[in-house]
Structure formats: structure tokens, C-alpha cells
């Protein structure tokens, strides 16, 4: 093998390595953008739900029903896109899924329990985009 062929082979390898690095960076950038878009969609859904909860009683019945229909439709679309909300009151505390934002001490408990969800966790497929922010009751100190 002559030196020219060896040099061409090295240059081809460097070019392939550079293309692979660029493609990997592009994929990571696209994945990050997808996650940010997914979180924005979930946050818009949550704001709509908050508005229905907070102002629904003040709206005429047909407007309240229409907003609820939009909220449910948005929920279905999020689920079809592979997004799931995570975190419900009553479940056991799991620090891989929950971030505690408020703690209350209660008698008669053997382990911490989630008693309220301030902000749902978000999963895209099996990838956790956001942990749930929760209120917990925990056993009183003995």
C-alpha cells in the first residue's frame, strides 16, 4: 500500500468520524427540542385545566362544557403523542419520580404518602422529562 492510499484512507476515516460526531450532535439537539416542545404542550394543557378549575363556575354552562371538551381533547392528543402525566395523591413517595415541595407530619403513618400534586411529572415514552412536585404527609417523629 502506498502512502497516498494510506493518506486517503486516513482522511476518509476522519471525515466519517466528523460526520458521525455532527449527526450525533444534531440528534441530541433535536431530542432536546422535542422534549422542550413536549413540556410546553403539557404546560399549556395544565394552564387550560387551571383556568377551567379557577374560572369555570363564572362561565356560562355552554362555555364551561366547551373548555372542558378542549381540555379533554388536548389530554387525548398528548397521550397519543406518547406523553403521560405522572404523580397522583395517595401513592407512596418515590424520590425518582417526586420532588417534595411541602411536608406535613401526621400521626398513624408508617411511611410518607403523596397527599397532593402541585405539578404533574411528565414522561415521553419511558423518558422522564419532569418529576412531579408533590405535597407529602410523613410519620411524626418518635
PyMOL commands that set and color helices and strands:
alter all, ss='L'
color gray80, all
select helices_A, chain A and resi 3-58+61-80
alter helices_A, ss='H'
color red, helices_A
select strands_A, chain A and resi 83-86+98-106+113-119+121-124+127-130+132-139
alter strands_A, ss='S'
color yellow, strands_A
deselect
rebuild
show_as cartoon
